Amino acid sequence: MSDTTLPRPVRDAATRRPPGVEPTPRGPGARATAGAAADAVAARSAVRLEAAGRTPHSVVDEVGGLYDGHGWSARPTDQPFTYRYTAIGDTDITLRRSRITGWIRGGIAPSDEYIVQWLTAGHGVPDVVRDRVPLAVGQLMLFPTNRDHVFEYEDYDQRLVHLSRSLVHDVAAERLHVVPVDDLRPDHLRALDPATVQRFQQQMALLSRELHHGVGTLLWQSLSRDAAAAFLALYPPRVPTMPRELLLPRRIRLRAAVEYLHDHVAEPVRVSEVAAAAGLSIRSVQEGFQRVLGESPLQYLQRIRLECVRSDLLVADPETCTVRDVARRWGFAHLGRFAAVYAAQFGEYPRETIRR
Protein backbone atom coordinates (compact mmCIF):
# COMPACT_ATOMS: atom_id res chain seq x y z
CA MET A 1 0.00 0.00 0.00
CA SER A 2 1.57 3.28 -1.07
CA ASP A 3 1.57 6.73 0.50
CA THR A 4 0.83 9.88 -1.46
CA THR A 5 0.20 13.49 -0.69
CA LEU A 6 -2.19 15.48 -2.82
CA PRO A 7 -2.29 15.00 -6.59
CA ARG A 8 0.26 17.77 -7.16
CA PRO A 9 3.46 18.33 -5.18
CA VAL A 10 3.34 20.60 -2.16
CA ARG A 11 6.12 23.01 -1.35
CA ASP A 12 7.38 23.59 2.17
CA ALA A 13 5.45 26.10 4.26
CA ALA A 14 5.08 27.17 7.88
CA THR A 15 3.68 23.83 9.09
CA ARG A 16 2.66 20.66 7.38
CA ARG A 17 1.63 17.25 8.64
CA PRO A 18 3.25 14.45 6.61
CA PRO A 19 0.91 12.33 4.51
CA GLY A 20 -0.29 9.10 6.10
CA VAL A 21 -1.97 5.90 5.05
CA GLU A 22 -4.99 4.75 6.98
CA PRO A 23 -4.83 1.14 8.25
CA THR A 24 -7.10 -1.50 6.80
CA PRO A 25 -9.41 -2.79 9.55
CA ARG A 26 -9.24 -6.56 10.02
CA GLY A 27 -11.37 -8.63 12.35
CA PRO A 28 -10.93 -12.14 13.71
CA GLY A 29 -12.55 -14.81 11.64
CA ALA A 30 -12.87 -12.66 8.55
CA ARG A 31 -13.36 -14.63 5.38
CA ALA A 32 -10.44 -14.82 3.00
CA THR A 33 -12.51 -13.41 0.15
CA ALA A 34 -13.60 -10.42 2.21
CA GLY A 35 -10.00 -9.86 3.32
CA ALA A 36 -8.78 -9.94 -0.26
CA ALA A 37 -11.44 -7.44 -1.29
CA ALA A 38 -10.46 -5.14 1.56
CA ASP A 39 -6.82 -5.39 0.51
CA ALA A 40 -7.78 -4.35 -3.01
CA VAL A 41 -9.65 -1.32 -1.71
CA ALA A 42 -6.79 -0.37 0.60
CA ALA A 43 -4.37 -0.42 -2.32
CA ARG A 44 -5.69 2.99 -3.29
CA SER A 45 -3.49 5.76 -1.93
CA ALA A 46 -4.58 7.78 1.07
CA VAL A 47 -4.35 11.56 1.17
CA ARG A 48 -3.78 13.55 4.35
CA LEU A 49 -2.44 17.09 4.53
CA GLU A 50 -2.45 19.95 6.98
CA ALA A 51 -0.80 23.31 6.32
CA ALA A 52 -0.90 26.55 8.26
CA GLY A 53 0.95 29.82 8.43
CA ARG A 54 0.86 33.54 9.11
CA THR A 55 2.39 35.14 6.03
CA PRO A 56 0.81 35.89 2.62
CA HIS A 57 3.81 34.59 0.68
CA SER A 58 3.65 31.15 2.34
CA VAL A 59 -0.03 30.59 1.45
CA VAL A 60 0.70 31.63 -2.14
CA ASP A 61 3.66 29.26 -2.29
CA GLU A 62 2.03 26.26 -0.66
CA VAL A 63 -1.70 26.31 -1.41
CA GLY A 64 -1.05 27.79 -4.84
CA GLY A 65 1.17 24.79 -5.53
CA LEU A 66 -1.69 22.41 -4.77
CA TYR A 67 -3.85 23.92 -7.49
CA ASP A 68 -1.19 24.56 -10.15
CA GLY A 69 -1.85 28.21 -9.41
CA HIS A 70 -0.57 31.22 -11.33
CA GLY A 71 -0.61 34.91 -10.57
CA TRP A 72 -1.56 34.35 -6.92
CA SER A 73 -1.35 37.19 -4.42
CA ALA A 74 -2.47 37.64 -0.82
CA ARG A 75 -2.51 40.39 1.77
CA PRO A 76 -3.82 41.12 5.26
CA THR A 77 -7.17 42.82 5.82
CA ASP A 78 -7.95 44.56 9.09
CA GLN A 79 -6.81 41.52 11.10
CA PRO A 80 -3.48 39.65 11.35
CA PHE A 81 -3.02 37.34 8.36
CA THR A 82 -3.45 33.60 9.04
CA TYR A 83 -4.33 30.55 6.97
CA ARG A 84 -5.02 26.88 7.51
CA TYR A 85 -5.64 24.23 4.85
CA THR A 86 -6.53 20.58 5.50
CA ALA A 87 -7.39 17.64 3.28
CA ILE A 88 -8.17 14.01 4.04
CA GLY A 89 -9.45 11.12 1.95
CA ASP A 90 -7.96 9.15 -0.93
CA THR A 91 -7.07 9.76 -4.56
CA ASP A 92 -10.72 9.37 -5.59
CA ILE A 93 -12.31 11.79 -3.12
CA THR A 94 -11.01 14.20 -0.50
CA LEU A 95 -12.79 16.38 2.03
CA ARG A 96 -11.02 19.71 2.46
CA ARG A 97 -11.22 22.94 4.41
CA SER A 98 -9.56 26.27 3.63
CA ARG A 99 -9.58 29.16 6.10
CA ILE A 100 -7.89 32.51 5.57
CA THR A 101 -8.02 35.66 7.62
CA GLY A 102 -7.01 37.98 4.83
CA TRP A 103 -7.51 38.54 1.11
CA ILE A 104 -6.35 36.18 -1.65
CA ARG A 105 -6.67 36.08 -5.43
CA GLY A 106 -5.21 33.85 -8.11
CA GLY A 107 -5.58 31.82 -11.26
CA ILE A 108 -6.22 28.06 -11.35
CA ALA A 109 -5.40 25.89 -14.36
CA PRO A 110 -7.79 23.22 -15.68
CA SER A 111 -7.96 20.21 -13.39
CA ASP A 112 -8.66 16.49 -13.66
CA GLU A 113 -11.09 16.75 -10.73
CA TYR A 114 -14.59 18.04 -10.08
CA ILE A 115 -14.53 20.40 -7.07
CA VAL A 116 -17.64 21.37 -5.12
CA GLN A 117 -17.24 24.24 -2.65
CA TRP A 118 -19.26 26.32 -0.22
CA LEU A 119 -18.54 29.01 2.34
CA THR A 120 -19.46 28.83 6.02
CA ALA A 121 -18.16 32.37 6.56
CA GLY A 122 -16.71 35.26 4.60
CA HIS A 123 -16.88 36.39 0.99
CA GLY A 124 -15.74 34.93 -2.30
CA VAL A 125 -16.09 34.94 -6.07
CA PRO A 126 -14.92 31.68 -7.72
CA ASP A 127 -14.42 33.31 -11.13
CA VAL A 128 -13.94 37.09 -11.23
CA VAL A 129 -13.09 37.22 -14.95
CA ARG A 130 -15.95 35.41 -16.73
CA ASP A 131 -18.77 34.39 -14.37
CA ARG A 132 -18.45 37.11 -11.71
CA VAL A 133 -20.99 35.29 -9.51
CA PRO A 134 -20.37 35.84 -5.77
CA LEU A 135 -20.85 32.98 -3.34
CA ALA A 136 -23.42 33.32 -0.59
CA VAL A 137 -22.65 31.60 2.70
CA GLY A 138 -24.00 28.05 2.58
CA GLN A 139 -24.42 28.04 -1.22
CA LEU A 140 -22.87 25.12 -3.08
CA MET A 141 -21.07 25.89 -6.32
CA LEU A 142 -18.90 23.87 -8.67
CA PHE A 143 -15.54 25.30 -9.69
CA PRO A 144 -15.21 25.59 -13.51
CA THR A 145 -12.32 23.12 -13.51
CA ASN A 146 -12.59 22.48 -17.25
CA ARG A 147 -10.93 25.84 -17.94
CA ASP A 148 -8.59 28.40 -16.47
CA HIS A 149 -10.29 30.76 -14.02
CA VAL A 150 -9.39 33.43 -11.45
CA PHE A 151 -10.86 33.45 -7.93
CA GLU A 152 -10.95 36.07 -5.18
CA TYR A 153 -11.81 35.43 -1.48
CA GLU A 154 -11.63 37.44 1.71
CA ASP A 155 -11.77 36.50 5.43
CA TYR A 156 -13.41 33.18 4.67
CA ASP A 157 -13.97 29.62 5.86
CA GLN A 158 -14.49 27.30 2.90
CA ARG A 159 -15.35 23.61 2.57
CA LEU A 160 -14.40 21.70 -0.56
CA VAL A 161 -15.00 18.23 -1.94
CA HIS A 162 -12.57 17.04 -4.62
CA LEU A 163 -13.81 14.13 -6.75
CA SER A 164 -11.60 12.44 -9.33
CA ARG A 165 -12.92 12.30 -12.87
CA SER A 166 -12.17 8.60 -13.03
CA LEU A 167 -14.53 7.91 -10.10
CA VAL A 168 -17.31 10.21 -11.31
CA HIS A 169 -17.12 8.99 -14.90
CA ASP A 170 -17.17 5.35 -13.81
CA VAL A 171 -20.31 5.91 -11.73
CA ALA A 172 -21.89 7.94 -14.55
CA ALA A 173 -21.32 5.08 -16.98
CA GLU A 174 -22.63 2.50 -14.52
CA ARG A 175 -25.75 4.30 -13.31
CA LEU A 176 -26.61 6.77 -16.07
CA HIS A 177 -25.20 4.88 -19.10
CA VAL A 178 -23.10 7.90 -20.05
CA VAL A 179 -20.77 7.19 -22.95
CA PRO A 180 -16.98 7.50 -22.43
CA VAL A 181 -15.92 11.17 -22.46
CA ASP A 182 -13.09 13.31 -21.11
CA ASP A 183 -15.44 15.80 -19.45
CA LEU A 184 -19.07 15.44 -18.33
CA ARG A 185 -19.49 19.20 -18.93
CA PRO A 186 -21.72 19.94 -15.94
CA ASP A 187 -23.28 23.39 -15.70
CA HIS A 188 -21.34 24.84 -12.77
CA LEU A 189 -23.78 27.77 -12.37
CA ARG A 190 -27.03 25.80 -12.49
CA ALA A 191 -29.69 26.42 -9.85
CA LEU A 192 -29.49 23.47 -7.47
CA ASP A 193 -32.49 21.49 -6.28
CA PRO A 194 -32.68 21.61 -2.44
CA ALA A 195 -33.37 17.87 -2.27
CA THR A 196 -30.21 17.02 -4.23
CA VAL A 197 -28.20 19.45 -2.09
CA GLN A 198 -29.46 17.71 1.05
CA ARG A 199 -28.60 14.31 -0.40
CA PHE A 200 -25.07 15.46 -1.25
CA GLN A 201 -24.53 16.92 2.22
CA GLN A 202 -25.78 13.71 3.84
CA GLN A 203 -23.27 11.71 1.79
CA MET A 204 -20.48 14.03 2.90
CA ALA A 205 -21.49 13.51 6.53
CA LEU A 206 -21.37 9.72 6.08
CA LEU A 207 -17.94 9.93 4.46
CA SER A 208 -16.67 12.16 7.24
CA ARG A 209 -17.79 9.66 9.89
CA GLU A 210 -16.22 6.75 8.02
CA LEU A 211 -12.87 8.57 8.01
CA HIS A 212 -12.50 7.50 11.65
CA HIS A 213 -12.07 3.94 10.33
CA GLY A 214 -9.75 4.93 7.49
CA VAL A 215 -10.08 4.96 3.72
CA GLY A 216 -9.10 1.31 3.35
CA THR A 217 -12.54 -0.06 4.15
CA LEU A 218 -15.12 -1.50 1.81
CA LEU A 219 -17.66 0.88 3.33
CA TRP A 220 -15.50 3.88 2.33
CA GLN A 221 -15.42 2.61 -1.24
CA SER A 222 -19.20 2.17 -1.28
CA LEU A 223 -19.80 5.59 0.25
CA SER A 224 -17.40 7.17 -2.26
CA ARG A 225 -19.44 5.80 -5.16
CA ASP A 226 -22.65 6.98 -3.53
CA ALA A 227 -21.07 10.41 -3.12
CA ALA A 228 -20.21 10.46 -6.83
CA ALA A 229 -23.85 9.56 -7.60
CA ALA A 230 -25.03 12.41 -5.35
CA PHE A 231 -22.68 14.75 -7.21
CA LEU A 232 -24.17 13.64 -10.53
CA ALA A 233 -27.63 14.40 -9.19
CA LEU A 234 -26.42 17.90 -8.28
CA TYR A 235 -24.70 18.47 -11.60
CA PRO A 236 -26.13 16.16 -14.29
CA PRO A 237 -23.82 15.34 -17.20
CA ARG A 238 -24.42 17.26 -20.41
CA VAL A 239 -23.07 14.54 -22.66
CA PRO A 240 -24.69 11.76 -24.69
CA THR A 241 -25.97 8.61 -23.00
CA MET A 242 -26.11 5.14 -24.47
CA PRO A 243 -29.50 4.58 -26.18
CA ARG A 244 -31.61 2.31 -23.97
CA GLU A 245 -32.39 0.10 -26.94
CA LEU A 246 -28.73 -0.96 -26.96
CA LEU A 247 -28.58 -2.07 -23.32
CA LEU A 248 -30.17 -5.43 -24.13
CA PRO A 249 -27.63 -8.30 -24.20
CA ARG A 250 -28.71 -9.41 -27.68
CA ARG A 251 -27.61 -6.05 -29.09
CA ILE A 252 -24.09 -6.14 -27.76
CA ARG A 253 -22.52 -5.96 -31.24
CA LEU A 254 -24.56 -2.93 -32.22
CA ARG A 255 -23.66 -1.34 -28.93
CA ALA A 256 -19.99 -1.90 -29.75
CA ALA A 257 -20.56 -0.04 -33.02
CA VAL A 258 -22.13 2.90 -31.20
CA GLU A 259 -19.32 2.95 -28.63
CA TYR A 260 -16.82 3.07 -31.48
CA LEU A 261 -18.55 6.17 -32.88
CA HIS A 262 -18.43 7.89 -29.50
CA ASP A 263 -14.79 6.95 -28.98
CA HIS A 264 -13.87 8.39 -32.40
CA VAL A 265 -16.34 11.27 -32.58
CA ALA A 266 -13.54 13.80 -33.16
CA GLU A 267 -11.93 11.76 -35.94
CA PRO A 268 -12.80 10.92 -39.56
CA VAL A 269 -14.89 7.70 -39.47
CA ARG A 270 -15.85 5.21 -42.19
CA VAL A 271 -18.74 2.77 -41.89
CA SER A 272 -16.32 -0.06 -42.71
CA GLU A 273 -14.31 0.83 -39.58
CA VAL A 274 -17.47 0.82 -37.46
CA ALA A 275 -18.44 -2.58 -38.84
CA ALA A 276 -14.99 -4.02 -38.15
CA ALA A 277 -15.04 -2.74 -34.56
CA ALA A 278 -18.40 -4.48 -33.99
CA GLY A 279 -17.50 -7.67 -35.80
CA LEU A 280 -20.30 -7.18 -38.31
CA SER A 281 -20.60 -6.67 -42.04
CA ILE A 282 -21.21 -3.19 -43.40
CA ARG A 283 -24.71 -4.21 -44.45
CA SER A 284 -25.52 -5.62 -40.99
CA VAL A 285 -24.36 -2.41 -39.32
CA GLN A 286 -26.42 -0.25 -41.69
CA GLU A 287 -29.52 -2.39 -41.19
CA GLY A 288 -29.03 -2.60 -37.43
CA PHE A 289 -28.79 1.16 -37.03
CA GLN A 290 -31.89 1.72 -39.15
CA ARG A 291 -33.90 -0.97 -37.40
CA VAL A 292 -33.00 -0.08 -33.80
CA LEU A 293 -32.12 3.63 -33.90
CA GLY A 294 -33.98 4.77 -37.00
CA GLU A 295 -30.93 6.35 -38.65
CA SER A 296 -27.71 5.43 -40.41
CA PRO A 297 -24.34 5.24 -38.62
CA LEU A 298 -23.20 8.51 -40.20
CA GLN A 299 -26.46 10.25 -39.25
CA TYR A 300 -25.94 9.08 -35.67
CA LEU A 301 -22.35 10.37 -35.81
CA GLN A 302 -23.55 13.77 -37.00
CA ARG A 303 -26.06 13.93 -34.17
CA ILE A 304 -23.50 13.25 -31.45
CA ARG A 305 -21.10 15.73 -33.06
CA LEU A 306 -23.85 18.35 -32.86
CA GLU A 307 -24.19 17.52 -29.16
CA CYS A 308 -20.44 18.08 -28.79
CA VAL A 309 -20.82 21.44 -30.53
CA ARG A 310 -23.60 22.41 -28.15
CA SER A 311 -21.57 21.42 -25.11
CA ASP A 312 -18.65 23.53 -26.33
CA LEU A 313 -20.87 26.52 -27.08
CA LEU A 314 -22.42 26.40 -23.62
CA VAL A 315 -19.01 26.88 -21.97
CA ALA A 316 -17.43 29.08 -24.65
CA ASP A 317 -16.53 32.72 -24.04
CA PRO A 318 -18.28 34.67 -26.85
CA GLU A 319 -15.61 37.35 -26.59
CA THR A 320 -12.83 34.97 -27.63
CA CYS A 321 -14.65 32.16 -29.46
CA THR A 322 -17.06 32.12 -32.40
CA VAL A 323 -19.71 29.70 -33.60
CA ARG A 324 -17.64 29.16 -36.76
CA ASP A 325 -14.61 28.13 -34.67
CA VAL A 326 -16.59 25.50 -32.78
CA ALA A 327 -18.42 24.25 -35.86
CA ARG A 328 -15.17 23.74 -37.78
CA ARG A 329 -13.64 21.94 -34.80
CA TRP A 330 -16.38 19.31 -35.12
CA GLY A 331 -16.23 18.99 -38.89
CA PHE A 332 -19.00 21.38 -40.03
CA ALA A 333 -17.66 23.56 -42.84
CA HIS A 334 -20.81 25.23 -44.24
CA LEU A 335 -22.06 27.56 -41.51
CA GLY A 336 -25.54 28.05 -42.96
CA ARG A 337 -26.32 24.33 -43.32
CA PHE A 338 -24.76 23.67 -39.92
CA ALA A 339 -26.99 26.31 -38.25
CA ALA A 340 -30.07 24.75 -39.86
CA VAL A 341 -29.39 21.20 -38.66
CA TYR A 342 -28.37 22.53 -35.24
CA ALA A 343 -31.66 24.42 -34.90
CA ALA A 344 -33.61 21.35 -36.03
CA GLN A 345 -31.99 19.24 -33.30
CA PHE A 346 -31.98 21.72 -30.39
CA GLY A 347 -34.75 24.20 -31.17
CA GLU A 348 -32.42 27.21 -31.18
CA TYR A 349 -29.63 28.56 -33.36
CA PRO A 350 -26.01 28.18 -32.27
CA ARG A 351 -25.59 31.95 -31.90
CA GLU A 352 -28.33 31.83 -29.23
CA THR A 353 -26.55 29.04 -27.36
CA ILE A 354 -23.20 30.81 -27.19
CA ARG A 355 -24.81 34.02 -25.87
CA ARG A 356 -26.26 32.33 -22.79
HELIX and SHEET records of a PDB file:
HELIX    1   1 ALA A   32  ALA A   42  1                                  11    
HELIX    2   2 PRO A   56  LEU A   66  1                                  11    
HELIX    3   3 ARG A  165  LEU A  176  1                                  12    
HELIX    4   4 PRO A  194  GLU A  210  1                                  17    
HELIX    5   5 LEU A  211  HIS A  213  5                                   3    
HELIX    6   6 LEU A  218  LEU A  234  1                                  17    
HELIX    7   7 ARG A  244  LEU A  246  5                                   3    
HELIX    8   8 PRO A  249  ARG A  251  5                                   3    
HELIX    9   9 ILE A  252  ASP A  263  1                                  12    
HELIX   10  10 VAL A  271  ALA A  278  1                                   8    
HELIX   11  11 ILE A  282  LEU A  293  1                                  12    
HELIX   12  12 PRO A  297  VAL A  315  1                                  19    
HELIX   13  13 VAL A  323  ARG A  329  1                                   7    
HELIX   14  14 LEU A  335  PHE A  346  1                                  12    
HELIX   15  15 PRO A  350  ILE A  354  1                                   5    
SHEET    1   A 5 THR A  15  ARG A  17  0                                        
SHEET    2   A 5 ALA A  46  GLY A  53 -1                                        
SHEET    3   A 5 THR A  82  ASP A  90 -1                                        
SHEET    4   A 5 ILE A  93  ILE A 108 -1                                        
SHEET    5   A 5 GLY A  69  ARG A  75 -1                                        
SHEET    1   B 7 THR A  15  ARG A  17  0                                        
SHEET    2   B 7 ALA A  46  GLY A  53 -1                                        
SHEET    3   B 7 THR A  82  ASP A  90 -1                                        
SHEET    4   B 7 ILE A  93  ILE A 108 -1                                        
SHEET    5   B 7 HIS A 149  SER A 164 -1                                        
SHEET    6   B 7 GLU A 113  VAL A 125 -1                                        
SHEET    7   B 7 MET A 141  LEU A 142 -1                                        
END                                                                             
